[in-house]
Amino acid sequence: MEAHHIELIRKTIKLAQHNMRQGHGGPFAAIIAKDGIELASGCNSVTTTNDPTAHAEIMAIRNAGQKLGTWKLDGYELYTSCEPCPMCLSAAYWAGINKIWFSANSEDACLAGFNDSHIYQEIAKPTEQRKIDMSALLPAEGKALLAEWVTLPDKVMY
Amino acid sequence: MEAHHIELIRKTIKLAQHNMRQGHGGPFAAIIAKDGIELASGCNSVTTTNDPTAHAEIMAIRNAGQKLGTWKLDGYELYTSCEPCPMCLSAAYWAGINKIWFSANSEDACLAGFNDSHIYQEIAKPTEQRKIDMSALLPAEGKALLAEWVTLPDKVMY
């Protein structure tokens, strides 16, 4: 185990502790880094910014995108004070993160009142079995829109 | 089927079409509404804002939180031009969305180059079997931090 991994995960815990004690949000922080060099960090600010998506990992990924000037974080590693929820884990996949280091796990989070296991279970279910009811409307129109996208000459894929 | 559902889903398709044709991002838009009254909307801007989390549903949820002045969207419905990816679906659960209406489906999106099925598959796997390698570091320190959170008198839960 290289020392910089320990240093970075310890820093996420310090950041999360500060965030919590200052009342800026939940006890969560994350860092995006490569080869032990920190690129960007983020802290949970759900309750202070009225943004249910403002989890630490999402904020760190967004900040990293701003710093790099790209939406691609391929080759970067995500350090987080707690095992990611499915939203943040999915964001890591979209961003191209190739390694996640975490301190507390989902069970610890659940004991502190942050339960994401039901969301993991819901995501894995077929659409029609989820607690959030999901219905298709005007399916042909949305499909036609996506078909138009395919024909656009100057589109930027991600 | 009440007419306002059709109107709102058609509006997401129009917004998505405009977003795509103007080069603002991918062909995706979403609206947060209750009882047919639109609260907020959002469009995909991943490639123009360098934010891999800037999917339409995430943007709509963030905008809704700003407008309402809270991170709780309980009782609100999400209209989206395309079936949500696991990041956006998880965000809907965190926000308390109780109904999702979508036009195009995940298969349509995949045919247009937006494949999220592998992320759905990854999310459902045990931690140690995922393509993004995940490792625990200093687990006791993160656990202690969450235990401190439980003892804080003035914490705001979400």
HADDOCK unambig.tbl for C-alpha pairs under 7 A between the chains (distance, minus, plus):
assign (segid A and resid 6 and name CA) (segid B and resid 137 and name CA) 6.96 0.50 0.50
assign (segid A and resid 9 and name CA) (segid B and resid 137 and name CA) 6.97 0.50 0.50
assign (segid A and resid 13 and name CA) (segid B and resid 142 and name CA) 6.27 0.50 0.50
assign (segid A and resid 17 and name CA) (segid B and resid 145 and name CA) 6.62 0.50 0.50
assign (segid A and resid 27 and name CA) (segid B and resid 146 and name CA) 6.66 0.50 0.50
assign (segid A and resid 27 and name CA) (segid B and resid 149 and name CA) 6.74 0.50 0.50
assign (segid A and resid 46 and name CA) (segid B and resid 71 and name CA) 6.64 0.50 0.50
assign (segid A and resid 47 and name CA) (segid B and resid 71 and name CA) 6.47 0.50 0.50
assign (segid A and resid 47 and name CA) (segid B and resid 156 and name CA) 7.00 0.50 0.50
assign (segid A and resid 50 and name CA) (segid B and resid 65 and name CA) 5.30 0.50 0.50
assign (segid A and resid 50 and name CA) (segid B and resid 66 and name CA) 6.17 0.50 0.50
assign (segid A and resid 50 and name CA) (segid B and resid 69 and name CA) 5.97 0.50 0.50
assign (segid A and resid 50 and name CA) (segid B and resid 70 and name CA) 4.71 0.50 0.50
assign (segid A and resid 50 and name CA) (segid B and resid 71 and name CA) 4.33 0.50 0.50
assign (segid A and resid 51 and name CA) (segid B and resid 62 and name CA) 5.35 0.50 0.50
assign (segid A and resid 51 and name CA) (segid B and resid 65 and name CA) 5.61 0.50 0.50
assign (segid A and resid 51 and name CA) (segid B and resid 71 and name CA) 5.16 0.50 0.50
assign (segid A and resid 52 and name CA) (segid B and resid 71 and name CA) 5.03 0.50 0.50
assign (segid A and resid 52 and name CA) (segid B and resid 94 and name CA) 6.32 0.50 0.50
assign (segid A and resid 52 and name CA) (segid B and resid 95 and name CA) 5.59 0.50 0.50
assign (segid A and resid 53 and name CA) (segid B and resid 91 and name CA) 6.13 0.50 0.50
assign (segid A and resid 62 and name CA) (segid B and resid 51 and name CA) 5.36 0.50 0.50
assign (segid A and resid 65 and name CA) (segid B and resid 50 and name CA) 5.30 0.50 0.50
assign (segid A and resid 65 and name CA) (segid B and resid 51 and name CA) 5.59 0.50 0.50
assign (segid A and resid 66 and name CA) (segid B and resid 50 and name CA) 6.17 0.50 0.50
assign (segid A and resid 69 and name CA) (segid B and resid 50 and name CA) 5.97 0.50 0.50
assign (segid A and resid 70 and name CA) (segid B and resid 50 and name CA) 4.71 0.50 0.50
assign (segid A and resid 71 and name CA) (segid B and resid 46 and name CA) 6.66 0.50 0.50
assign (segid A and resid 71 and name CA) (segid B and resid 47 and name CA) 6.49 0.50 0.50
assign (segid A and resid 71 and name CA) (segid B and resid 50 and name CA) 4.36 0.50 0.50
assign (segid A and resid 71 and name CA) (segid B and resid 51 and name CA) 5.17 0.50 0.50
assign (segid A and resid 71 and name CA) (segid B and resid 52 and name CA) 5.02 0.50 0.50
assign (segid A and resid 81 and name CA) (segid B and resid 142 and name CA) 5.91 0.50 0.50
assign (segid A and resid 82 and name CA) (segid B and resid 142 and name CA) 6.73 0.50 0.50
assign (segid A and resid 86 and name CA) (segid B and resid 87 and name CA) 6.71 0.50 0.50
assign (segid A and resid 86 and name CA) (segid B and resid 90 and name CA) 6.26 0.50 0.50
assign (segid A and resid 86 and name CA) (segid B and resid 123 and name CA) 6.62 0.50 0.50
assign (segid A and resid 87 and name CA) (segid B and resid 86 and name CA) 6.72 0.50 0.50
assign (segid A and resid 87 and name CA) (segid B and resid 87 and name CA) 4.21 0.50 0.50
assign (segid A and resid 87 and name CA) (segid B and resid 88 and name CA) 6.91 0.50 0.50
assign (segid A and resid 87 and name CA) (segid B and resid 90 and name CA) 5.02 0.50 0.50
assign (segid A and resid 87 and name CA) (segid B and resid 91 and name CA) 6.09 0.50 0.50
assign (segid A and resid 88 and name CA) (segid B and resid 87 and name CA) 6.91 0.50 0.50
assign (segid A and resid 90 and name CA) (segid B and resid 86 and name CA) 6.25 0.50 0.50
assign (segid A and resid 90 and name CA) (segid B and resid 87 and name CA) 5.00 0.50 0.50
assign (segid A and resid 90 and name CA) (segid B and resid 119 and name CA) 6.44 0.50 0.50
assign (segid A and resid 91 and name CA) (segid B and resid 53 and name CA) 6.13 0.50 0.50
assign (segid A and resid 91 and name CA) (segid B and resid 87 and name CA) 6.08 0.50 0.50
assign (segid A and resid 93 and name CA) (segid B and resid 119 and name CA) 6.86 0.50 0.50
assign (segid A and resid 94 and name CA) (segid B and resid 52 and name CA) 6.32 0.50 0.50
assign (segid A and resid 95 and name CA) (segid B and resid 52 and name CA) 5.58 0.50 0.50
assign (segid A and resid 98 and name CA) (segid B and resid 132 and name CA) 5.27 0.50 0.50
assign (segid A and resid 98 and name CA) (segid B and resid 133 and name CA) 6.93 0.50 0.50
assign (segid A and resid 99 and name CA) (segid B and resid 132 and name CA) 5.37 0.50 0.50
assign (segid A and resid 99 and name CA) (segid B and resid 133 and name CA) 5.03 0.50 0.50
assign (segid A and resid 99 and name CA) (segid B and resid 134 and name CA) 6.08 0.50 0.50
assign (segid A and resid 100 and name CA) (segid B and resid 132 and name CA) 6.92 0.50 0.50
assign (segid A and resid 100 and name CA) (segid B and resid 133 and name CA) 6.23 0.50 0.50
assign (segid A and resid 100 and name CA) (segid B and resid 134 and name CA) 4.71 0.50 0.50
assign (segid A and resid 100 and name CA) (segid B and resid 135 and name CA) 6.43 0.50 0.50
assign (segid A and resid 101 and name CA) (segid B and resid 134 and name CA) 5.81 0.50 0.50
assign (segid A and resid 101 and name CA) (segid B and resid 135 and name CA) 4.99 0.50 0.50
assign (segid A and resid 101 and name CA) (segid B and resid 136 and name CA) 5.81 0.50 0.50
assign (segid A and resid 101 and name CA) (segid B and resid 137 and name CA) 6.57 0.50 0.50
assign (segid A and resid 102 and name CA) (segid B and resid 135 and name CA) 6.36 0.50 0.50
assign (segid A and resid 102 and name CA) (segid B and resid 136 and name CA) 4.96 0.50 0.50
assign (segid A and resid 102 and name CA) (segid B and resid 137 and name CA) 5.94 0.50 0.50
assign (segid A and resid 103 and name CA) (segid B and resid 136 and name CA) 5.47 0.50 0.50
assign (segid A and resid 103 and name CA) (segid B and resid 137 and name CA) 5.06 0.50 0.50
assign (segid A and resid 103 and name CA) (segid B and resid 138 and name CA) 5.40 0.50 0.50
assign (segid A and resid 103 and name CA) (segid B and resid 139 and name CA) 4.46 0.50 0.50
assign (segid A and resid 103 and name CA) (segid B and resid 142 and name CA) 4.99 0.50 0.50
assign (segid A and resid 104 and name CA) (segid B and resid 139 and name CA) 5.05 0.50 0.50
assign (segid A and resid 104 and name CA) (segid B and resid 142 and name CA) 4.32 0.50 0.50
assign (segid A and resid 104 and name CA) (segid B and resid 143 and name CA) 4.95 0.50 0.50
assign (segid A and resid 108 and name CA) (segid B and resid 143 and name CA) 5.83 0.50 0.50
assign (segid A and resid 108 and name CA) (segid B and resid 146 and name CA) 6.98 0.50 0.50
assign (segid A and resid 109 and name CA) (segid B and resid 146 and name CA) 6.70 0.50 0.50
assign (segid A and resid 112 and name CA) (segid B and resid 146 and name CA) 5.87 0.50 0.50
assign (segid A and resid 112 and name CA) (segid B and resid 147 and name CA) 6.53 0.50 0.50
assign (segid A and resid 112 and name CA) (segid B and resid 150 and name CA) 5.72 0.50 0.50
assign (segid A and resid 119 and name CA) (segid B and resid 90 and name CA) 6.45 0.50 0.50
assign (segid A and resid 119 and name CA) (segid B and resid 93 and name CA) 6.87 0.50 0.50
assign (segid A and resid 123 and name CA) (segid B and resid 86 and name CA) 6.60 0.50 0.50
assign (segid A and resid 124 and name CA) (segid B and resid 124 and name CA) 5.60 0.50 0.50
assign (segid A and resid 132 and name CA) (segid B and resid 98 and name CA) 5.27 0.50 0.50
assign (segid A and resid 132 and name CA) (segid B and resid 99 and name CA) 5.38 0.50 0.50
assign (segid A and resid 132 and name CA) (segid B and resid 100 and name CA) 6.93 0.50 0.50
assign (segid A and resid 133 and name CA) (segid B and resid 98 and name CA) 6.92 0.50 0.50
assign (segid A and resid 133 and name CA) (segid B and resid 99 and name CA) 5.04 0.50 0.50
assign (segid A and resid 133 and name CA) (segid B and resid 100 and name CA) 6.22 0.50 0.50
assign (segid A and resid 134 and name CA) (segid B and resid 99 and name CA) 6.09 0.50 0.50
assign (segid A and resid 134 and name CA) (segid B and resid 100 and name CA) 4.72 0.50 0.50
assign (segid A and resid 134 and name CA) (segid B and resid 101 and name CA) 5.82 0.50 0.50
assign (segid A and resid 135 and name CA) (segid B and resid 100 and name CA) 6.44 0.50 0.50
assign (segid A and resid 135 and name CA) (segid B and resid 101 and name CA) 5.00 0.50 0.50
assign (segid A and resid 135 and name CA) (segid B and resid 102 and name CA) 6.36 0.50 0.50
assign (segid A and resid 136 and name CA) (segid B and resid 101 and name CA) 5.81 0.50 0.50
assign (segid A and resid 136 and name CA) (segid B and resid 102 and name CA) 4.96 0.50 0.50
assign (segid A and resid 136 and name CA) (segid B and resid 103 and name CA) 5.47 0.50 0.50
assign (segid A and resid 137 and name CA) (segid B and resid 6 and name CA) 6.95 0.50 0.50
assign (segid A and resid 137 and name CA) (segid B and resid 9 and name CA) 6.97 0.50 0.50
assign (segid A and resid 137 and name CA) (segid B and resid 101 and name CA) 6.58 0.50 0.50
assign (segid A and resid 137 and name CA) (segid B and resid 102 and name CA) 5.94 0.50 0.50
assign (segid A and resid 137 and name CA) (segid B and resid 103 and name CA) 5.07 0.50 0.50
assign (segid A and resid 138 and name CA) (segid B and resid 103 and name CA) 5.42 0.50 0.50
assign (segid A and resid 139 and name CA) (segid B and resid 103 and name CA) 4.47 0.50 0.50
assign (segid A and resid 139 and name CA) (segid B and resid 104 and name CA) 5.06 0.50 0.50
assign (segid A and resid 142 and name CA) (segid B and resid 13 and name CA) 6.28 0.50 0.50
assign (segid A and resid 142 and name CA) (segid B and resid 81 and name CA) 5.92 0.50 0.50
assign (segid A and resid 142 and name CA) (segid B and resid 82 and name CA) 6.72 0.50 0.50
assign (segid A and resid 142 and name CA) (segid B and resid 103 and name CA) 4.98 0.50 0.50
assign (segid A and resid 142 and name CA) (segid B and resid 104 and name CA) 4.31 0.50 0.50
assign (segid A and resid 143 and name CA) (segid B and resid 104 and name CA) 4.95 0.50 0.50
assign (segid A and resid 143 and name CA) (segid B and resid 108 and name CA) 5.83 0.50 0.50
assign (segid A and resid 145 and name CA) (segid B and resid 17 and name CA) 6.63 0.50 0.50
assign (segid A and resid 146 and name CA) (segid B and resid 27 and name CA) 6.65 0.50 0.50
assign (segid A and resid 146 and name CA) (segid B and resid 108 and name CA) 6.97 0.50 0.50
assign (segid A and resid 146 and name CA) (segid B and resid 109 and name CA) 6.71 0.50 0.50
assign (segid A and resid 146 and name CA) (segid B and resid 112 and name CA) 5.88 0.50 0.50
assign (segid A and resid 147 and name CA) (segid B and resid 112 and name CA) 6.56 0.50 0.50
assign (segid A and resid 149 and name CA) (segid B and resid 27 and name CA) 6.74 0.50 0.50
assign (segid A and resid 150 and name CA) (segid B and resid 112 and name CA) 5.72 0.50 0.50
